[in-house]
């Protein structure tokens, strides 16, 4: 004989009520997940993967389908290059984060998107509002860390609270080296999300006019490129002239990241960065405007100063020295 489901006095089946409560509990658990800081470890992410949005960020999407590459050293299998992506990760193409725009009558590459343009990229990537985000670079080089920082900067610029965004230190490389699995598949969402950009934060981005004002007021202007580019003996192919913005001081990229024993590239902790600032004799580094060639190195420096060191009033110069030089502004060498 079949029993009727137990009902509450107001007529809701008990099983339905339990399922609803469990669903609400799971949703609240996801919402209540607190990121431990601007950086997370692979162990933390492994333990909390279901309650955060993992976002794979890279400049070569073919790598999502590559197998990891290993070499043998003294009979031991060692990871040389990461491949694939962390299970259930979303995907953002780094090149979609910058746009070409006409600025004061001149067409320029490497510009920040508008809120609407950025919103389209996030919706295509199926990002959700209100759920913590962990950005996963490849971790194969320092550049991948800077790409993750660039996305962190844009997310914060377009309304995502800073405490809802972290970077996986060491990236997918560290994840693999720790023995965790990856998926070797393209990430092809079947639908888009309804992610909404918030009010744009103009306090995180500097314009050419504001850089010139900083020169006059002697506000800190920090050059985050490799030291050879700052002193004017080398340059990026996208930059017309050798040299740096007058009044800028070097915060060189080679002093900001390190390669861990597992081969992954990583950010350091706040104490190391405070020591580095002292060793470089930079003095007061907040408020500050950071720049590089097109914005990528600078985003890494912004993430270090703002998120890891906890220094506020740090802005990135959009388009960096590429924009500066293409707008006819002068540069100097040592």
ROSE-508012 format. One line per 3 residues: number of its first residue (from 0); their letters; for each residue x, y, z of N, C-alpha, C. Coordinates in steps of 0.2 Angstrom, whole numbers. Example, Ala and Ser with C-alpha at 12.3 -4.5 7.8 and 13.67 -1.06 7.14 Angstrom:
BEGIN
0 = AS = 66:-28:39:62:-22:39:66:-16:39; 64:-11:35:68:-5:36:64:0:39
END
This chain:
BEGIN
0 = XXX = 4:-6:0:0:0:0:4:6:0; 3:11:-5:7:17:-5:5:22:0; 10:25:3:9:30:8:9:37:5
3 = XXX = 4:41:7:4:48:5:10:52:8; 13:56:5:19:60:8:16:64:14; 20:64:19:19:68:25:18:75:23
6 = XXX = 13:79:25:12:86:24:12:90:30; 15:96:29:14:101:34:7:104:34; 5:107:40:-1:109:41:-4:114:35
9 = XXX = 1:117:31:-2:122:26:-1:118:19; 0:112:19:-1:108:13:5:107:9; 11:109:11:18:108:8:20:101:9
12 = XXX = 22:96:4:25:90:5:31:91:9; 32:86:14:38:87:18:45:86:14; 45:81:9:51:80:5:52:87:1
15 = XXX = 47:90:-2:48:96:-5:51:102:-1; 48:102:5:51:107:10:58:106:12; 60:99:13:67:98:14:72:99:8
18 = XXX = 69:98:2:73:99:-4:74:107:-4; 69:111:-3:69:118:-4:74:121:2; 74:118:8:78:121:13:85:119:12
21 = XXX = 87:113:9:93:111:7:96:115:2; 92:117:-3:94:121:-9:96:128:-6; 92:131:-2:93:137:1:99:137:5
24 = XXX = 100:132:9:107:131:13:113:131:8; 112:127:3:118:127:-2:120:133:-5; 114:137:-7:115:144:-10:118:148:-5
27 = XXX = 116:148:1:119:152:7:126:151:8; 128:144:8:134:142:9:139:145:4; 137:145:-3:141:147:-8:142:155:-7
30 = XXX = 136:158:-5:136:166:-4:141:168:1; 141:163:7:145:165:13:152:163:12; 154:160:7:161:158:6:165:165:6
33 = XXX = 170:165:10:175:171:10:182:170:8; 184:173:3:191:172:0:196:174:6; 201:170:6:206:171:12:210:177:11
36 = XXX = 210:180:5:214:186:3:215:187:-4; 219:191:-6:220:193:-13:223:187:-17; 226:182:-14:229:176:-16:226:170:-13
39 = XXX = 225:165:-17:223:158:-14:228:153:-16; 229:148:-12:233:142:-14:229:137:-17; 233:132:-21:229:127:-24:225:123:-19
42 = XXX = 228:122:-13:224:118:-8:218:121:-6; 218:127:-5:212:131:-3:207:130:-9; 209:131:-15:204:131:-21:201:124:-22
45 = XXX = 206:119:-21:203:112:-21:197:111:-16; 198:114:-10:193:112:-5:187:117:-6; 187:122:-10:182:127:-10:180:128:-17
48 = XXX = 182:123:-22:180:124:-29:173:125:-31; 169:122:-27:161:122:-28:158:128:-26; 161:132:-22:158:138:-19:161:144:-22
51 = XXX = 165:144:-27:168:150:-31:167:149:-38; 168:154:-42:169:154:-49:176:154:-51; 178:149:-54:185:148:-56:185:151:-63
54 = XXX = 190:156:-64:190:159:-71:197:158:-74; 197:154:-79:204:153:-82:205:159:-87; 211:162:-86:212:168:-90:219:167:-93
57 = XXX = 219:168:-100:225:167:-104:225:170:-110; 231:171:-114:231:174:-120:231:170:-126; 231:163:-125:231:158:-130:226:152:-128
60 = XXX = 220:153:-131:215:148:-129:216:141:-131; 221:140:-136:223:133:-138:225:129:-133; 229:133:-128:231:129:-122:226:126:-118
63 = XXX = 220:128:-118:215:124:-115:214:117:-117; 216:115:-123:216:108:-125:222:105:-126; 228:108:-123:234:105:-124:235:100:-117
66 = XXX = 239:95:-118:241:91:-113:247:94:-109; 247:93:-103:253:96:-99:259:93:-102; 265:96:-102:271:94:-104:276:93:-98
69 = XXX = 279:87:-98:283:84:-93:290:83:-96; 295:84:-92:302:81:-94:304:77:-88; 309:73:-89:312:69:-84:319:71:-82
72 = XXX = 320:73:-76:326:75:-73:328:70:-68; 334:67:-69:337:62:-64:332:57:-62; 328:55:-67:323:49:-66:317:52:-63
75 = XXX = 316:58:-62:310:61:-59:306:65:-65; 299:63:-65:295:67:-70:293:74:-67; 295:79:-71:294:86:-69:290:90:-74
78 = XXX = 285:93:-71:281:97:-75:285:103:-78; 284:103:-85:288:109:-88:283:114:-91; 277:112:-93:272:117:-95:265:115:-94
81 = XXX = 261:119:-91:254:117:-89:250:116:-96; 245:113:-95:240:111:-101:233:110:-98; 228:111:-102:222:110:-100:219:115:-95
84 = XXX = 214:114:-91:211:119:-87:208:116:-81; 207:119:-75:204:117:-69:197:115:-71; 195:109:-68:188:107:-69:183:112:-68
87 = XXX = 178:113:-72:172:118:-71:174:125:-71; 180:126:-74:182:133:-75:179:137:-80; 177:143:-80:175:147:-85:181:150:-89
90 = XXX = 180:153:-94:186:155:-98:185:163:-101; 191:166:-100:191:173:-102:197:174:-106; 197:176:-112:202:178:-117:205:184:-115
93 = XXX = 212:185:-113:215:191:-111:214:196:-117; 214:194:-123:214:199:-128:207:203:-129; 202:200:-126:196:203:-126:195:209:-121
96 = XXX = 200:209:-117:200:214:-111:202:221:-113; 205:222:-119:207:228:-121:204:230:-128; 203:236:-130:199:238:-136:203:243:-140
99 = XXX = 202:244:-146:204:250:-150:199:255:-150; 202:261:-148:197:267:-148:200:273:-150; 196:278:-153:198:284:-155:199:289:-149
102 = XXX = 205:291:-147:206:296:-142:208:302:-144; 204:308:-143:206:314:-146:208:314:-153; 204:311:-157:205:311:-164:211:306:-167
105 = XXX = 213:302:-162:219:297:-164:216:290:-162; 217:285:-167:215:278:-166:221:275:-162; 219:272:-156:224:269:-151:222:262:-149
108 = XXX = 226:257:-149:225:251:-147:226:251:-139; 225:245:-136:226:244:-129:222:248:-124; 216:250:-126:212:255:-122:207:251:-117
111 = XXX = 206:253:-112:201:250:-107:194:250:-111; 190:244:-110:183:244:-113:179:249:-109; 173:250:-112:168:253:-108:164:248:-104
114 = XXX = 160:250:-99:156:246:-95:152:241:-99; 149:243:-105:145:239:-109:149:234:-113; 155:236:-115:159:231:-118:162:226:-114
117 = XXX = 164:228:-108:166:223:-103:161:218:-101; 155:221:-100:149:217:-98:148:211:-103; 148:213:-110:148:208:-115:153:202:-114
120 = XXX = 159:204:-113:164:199:-112:162:194:-106; 160:197:-100:159:193:-94:153:189:-95; 148:192:-99:142:187:-100:143:182:-105
123 = XXX = 148:183:-110:150:177:-114:154:172:-110; 157:174:-105:161:169:-101:157:166:-96; 150:168:-95:145:165:-91:147:167:-83
126 = XXX = 150:173:-82:151:175:-75:145:177:-72; 144:176:-65:138:178:-62:140:183:-57; 135:188:-56:136:193:-50:135:190:-43
129 = XXX = 139:192:-39:138:191:-32:141:184:-29; 145:181:-33:148:174:-31:156:176:-32; 160:174:-26:167:175:-27:170:172:-33
132 = XXX = 176:175:-35:179:174:-41:186:172:-39; 189:167:-42:196:165:-42:199:165:-49; 203:169:-50:206:169:-57:212:165:-57
135 = XXX = 212:160:-63:217:155:-63:222:157:-70; 227:160:-69:232:160:-74:235:154:-76; 239:153:-81:243:147:-82:248:146:-77
138 = XXX = 251:151:-75:257:151:-70:263:149:-73; 264:148:-80:270:146:-83:275:152:-83; 273:158:-82:277:163:-83:274:169:-79
141 = XXX = 278:174:-78:276:180:-74:271:184:-78; 271:184:-84:266:187:-89:259:185:-87; 258:178:-86:252:175:-85:249:178:-78
144 = XXX = 253:180:-73:251:183:-67:248:190:-68; 252:193:-73:250:200:-74:243:200:-78; 242:195:-82:236:195:-86:230:194:-81
147 = XXX = 231:190:-76:226:189:-71:225:195:-67; 230:199:-66:229:205:-62:225:210:-66; 226:210:-73:223:215:-77:215:213:-77
150 = XXX = 213:207:-77:206:205:-76:204:207:-69; 208:206:-64:206:208:-57:204:216:-57; 209:220:-61:208:227:-61:202:229:-64
153 = XXX = 200:226:-70:194:228:-74:188:225:-70; 188:220:-67:182:218:-63:181:223:-57; 186:225:-54:185:230:-49:183:237:-51
156 = XXX = 186:238:-57:184:245:-60:177:245:-62; 174:239:-64:167:239:-66:162:236:-61; 164:237:-55:159:236:-49:160:230:-45
159 = XXX = 164:225:-46:165:219:-42:169:221:-36; 166:220:-30:170:221:-24:177:218:-24; 182:221:-21:189:219:-21:189:212:-17
162 = XXX = 185:211:-12:186:205:-8:182:199:-11; 179:200:-17:176:195:-21:181:192:-26; 187:195:-27:191:193:-32:198:191:-29
165 = XXX = 200:185:-31:207:183:-29:211:180:-35; 217:179:-35:221:175:-40:224:169:-37; 223:164:-41:226:157:-39:234:158:-39
168 = XXX = 238:158:-34:245:159:-34:248:153:-37; 252:154:-43:255:149:-46:251:146:-52; 244:148:-52:240:146:-57:239:138:-58
171 = XXX = 237:137:-65:236:130:-66:243:126:-66; 248:129:-67:255:125:-66:255:122:-59; 254:127:-54:254:124:-47:249:119:-45
174 = XXX = 243:120:-48:238:115:-48:240:108:-50; 243:108:-56:245:102:-59:251:99:-54; 256:103:-52:261:101:-49:259:98:-42
177 = XXX = 253:100:-39:251:98:-33:247:91:-34; 247:89:-40:243:82:-41:236:83:-43; 233:89:-44:226:89:-45:225:89:-52
180 = XXX = 219:86:-54:217:85:-61:215:91:-65; 216:91:-72:214:96:-76:210:93:-82; 206:97:-85:202:94:-91:205:97:-97
183 = XXX = 206:93:-102:209:95:-108:203:95:-114; 200:101:-113:194:102:-118:193:109:-119; 190:111:-124:189:118:-125:183:120:-120
186 = XXX = 183:126:-118:177:129:-114:173:132:-119; 167:129:-120:162:132:-125:155:133:-122; 154:138:-118:147:139:-115:142:139:-120
189 = XXX = 136:135:-118:130:135:-123:126:141:-122; 127:145:-117:123:151:-116:127:156:-113; 124:162:-113:127:168:-109:124:169:-103
192 = XXX = 127:173:-98:124:175:-92:121:182:-92; 118:184:-86:115:190:-86:120:195:-82; 126:194:-82:131:198:-77:130:205:-79
195 = XXX = 130:209:-74:129:216:-75:135:220:-72; 138:225:-76:143:229:-74:140:234:-69; 144:236:-64:142:241:-59:144:248:-62
198 = XXX = 144:253:-57:146:260:-59:153:260:-60; 156:262:-65:163:263:-66:167:267:-61; 172:264:-59:176:267:-54:182:271:-57
201 = XXX = 182:277:-57:187:281:-61:193:282:-56; 192:280:-50:198:281:-46:203:276:-47; 202:271:-51:207:266:-52:211:267:-58
204 = XXX = 209:271:-63:212:272:-69:214:279:-70; 220:280:-73:222:287:-74:222:289:-81; 221:295:-83:221:298:-90:228:301:-91
207 = XXX = 229:303:-97:236:306:-99:236:313:-95; 230:316:-95:230:323:-92:231:322:-84; 229:317:-81:231:315:-74:238:314:-73
210 = XXX = 241:310:-78:248:309:-77:252:315:-78; 250:320:-82:254:326:-83:253:330:-76; 247:330:-73:246:333:-67:250:330:-61
213 = XXX = 251:324:-61:255:320:-56:263:322:-57; 265:323:-63:272:326:-65:273:333:-61; 268:337:-62:268:344:-59:268:344:-51
216 = XXX = 264:339:-49:263:339:-41:268:334:-38; 272:331:-42:277:326:-39:274:320:-36; 268:318:-38:265:312:-36:269:306:-39
219 = XXX = 269:301:-35:273:295:-37:270:292:-44; 275:292:-49:273:289:-55:278:283:-56; 276:277:-56:280:271:-56:280:267:-63
222 = XXX = 286:265:-65:286:262:-71:287:254:-70; 283:250:-72:283:243:-70:286:239:-75; 289:241:-80:292:237:-85:299:235:-83
225 = XXX = 302:230:-87:308:228:-85:313:234:-85; 318:233:-81:323:239:-80:326:241:-86; 328:237:-91:331:239:-97:327:243:-101
228 = XXX = 320:243:-101:316:247:-104:315:254:-101; 315:254:-94:315:260:-90:321:264:-92; 327:261:-92:333:265:-93:334:267:-100
231 = XXX = 330:264:-105:331:266:-112:336:262:-116; 337:256:-114:342:252:-119:338:247:-122; 332:246:-121:327:241:-124:320:244:-124
234 = XXX = 316:241:-129:309:244:-129:305:238:-132; 298:239:-130:293:234:-133:292:236:-141; 291:232:-145:290:233:-152:284:238:-153
237 = XXX = 279:238:-148:273:242:-149:274:250:-147; 280:251:-144:281:258:-141:286:261:-146; 285:267:-149:289:271:-154:296:272:-151
240 = XXX = 296:275:-145:303:278:-143:305:274:-137; 312:274:-136:315:272:-130:314:277:-124; 314:275:-118:314:279:-112:308:278:-108
243 = XXX = 307:283:-103:302:283:-98:299:290:-98; 293:290:-94:290:296:-93:294:300:-88; 295:306:-89:299:311:-85:296:311:-78
246 = XXX = 300:310:-73:298:310:-66:296:303:-63; 296:298:-68:294:291:-66:300:288:-62; 298:283:-58:304:279:-54:302:272:-56
249 = XXX = 308:268:-56:307:261:-58:305:256:-53; 299:253:-54:297:247:-50:297:241:-55; 303:238:-56:305:234:-61:301:227:-60
252 = XXX = 299:224:-66:295:218:-66:299:212:-63; 306:212:-64:310:207:-62:310:206:-54; 308:212:-51:308:212:-43:302:210:-40
255 = XXX = 297:208:-44:290:207:-42:287:200:-41; 291:196:-45:288:189:-45:294:184:-44; 292:178:-42:297:173:-42:295:166:-44
258 = XXX = 300:162:-46:298:155:-48:299:150:-42; 293:147:-41:293:142:-35:297:135:-37; 298:131:-32:301:125:-33:298:120:-38
261 = XXX = 291:121:-38:287:117:-43:287:119:-50; 291:125:-51:291:128:-58:286:133:-59; 281:134:-55:276:139:-56:278:146:-54
264 = XXX = 276:151:-57:278:158:-56:272:161:-51; 275:165:-46:270:167:-41:272:174:-38; 266:176:-35:267:183:-31:270:181:-25
267 = XXX = 273:186:-22:276:186:-15:271:188:-10; 273:188:-4:268:191:1:270:198:3; 265:201:7:266:209:8:273:211:11
270 = XXX = 275:207:16:281:208:19:287:209:14; 287:204:9:292:204:4:292:210:0; 286:212:-2:285:218:-6:287:225:-3
273 = XXX = 285:225:4:287:231:8:295:231:8; 298:226:9:305:225:9:308:227:2; 305:225:-4:307:227:-10:307:234:-12
276 = XXX = 301:237:-9:300:245:-10:306:248:-7; 308:246:-1:313:249:3:320:248:0; 321:242:-3:327:241:-6:328:245:-13
279 = XXX = 322:246:-16:323:250:-22:323:258:-21; 322:260:-14:323:267:-12:317:271:-15; 311:268:-16:305:271:-19:302:276:-14
282 = XXX = 303:275:-8:300:280:-3:292:279:-3; 289:284:-3:281:284:-3:279:282:-10; 275:276:-10:272:274:-16:264:274:-16
285 = XXX = 261:278:-12:254:279:-12:253:286:-10; 249:290:-13:246:289:-20:251:288:-25; 249:284:-31:253:283:-36:250:281:-43
288 = XXX = 253:282:-48:250:280:-55:256:275:-57; 253:269:-59:258:264:-62:257:264:-69; 262:263:-73:261:262:-80:267:257:-83
291 = XXX = 266:254:-89:271:250:-92:271:252:-100; 271:246:-104:270:248:-111:263:249:-113; 259:244:-112:252:244:-114:247:243:-108
294 = XXX = 249:241:-102:245:240:-96:245:234:-93; 249:229:-95:249:222:-93:254:222:-87; 260:224:-87:265:224:-82:262:229:-76
297 = XXX = 259:234:-78:256:239:-73:251:236:-69; 247:232:-72:241:229:-69:244:224:-63; 250:221:-65:253:217:-60:255:221:-54
300 = XXX = 258:227:-55:261:231:-50:255:234:-46; 249:236:-50:243:238:-46:241:233:-41; 241:227:-43:238:221:-39:242:221:-33
303 = XXX = 249:221:-34:254:221:-28:253:226:-23; 253:232:-26:252:238:-22:246:239:-18; 240:238:-22:234:239:-20:231:233:-16
306 = XXX = 231:227:-19:228:221:-15:233:218:-10; 239:217:-12:243:213:-8:246:217:-2; 249:223:-4:252:227:1:246:232:5
309 = XXX = 240:232:2:235:236:5:236:243:5; 239:246:-1:240:253:-2:234:256:-6; 231:261:-4:225:263:-8:228:269:-12
312 = XXX = 223:272:-16:225:277:-21:231:276:-26; 230:270:-29:235:268:-34:231:267:-40; 233:270:-45:229:270:-52:234:267:-57
315 = XXX = 231:264:-62:234:262:-68:233:267:-74; 238:269:-77:238:273:-83:235:269:-89; 229:270:-91:226:266:-97:230:267:-103
318 = XXX = 232:261:-106:236:262:-112:243:263:-111; 245:265:-105:252:266:-103:256:270:-108; 263:269:-108:267:273:-112:266:273:-119
321 = XXX = 262:267:-122:260:267:-129:255:273:-130; 251:274:-126:246:280:-126:250:286:-126; 254:287:-121:258:293:-119:262:295:-126
324 = XXX = 266:290:-129:270:292:-134:266:293:-141; 260:290:-141:256:291:-147:252:297:-147; 252:300:-141:249:306:-140:254:312:-141
327 = XXX = 260:310:-143:265:316:-144:268:318:-137; 268:314:-132:271:316:-126:278:314:-125; 283:318:-122:290:316:-123:292:311:-117
330 = XXX = 297:307:-119:300:302:-114:308:304:-113; 311:301:-108:318:303:-106:321:296:-105; 328:296:-106:332:291:-103:336:293:-97
333 = X = 340:289:-95:344:290:-89:349:296:-90
END
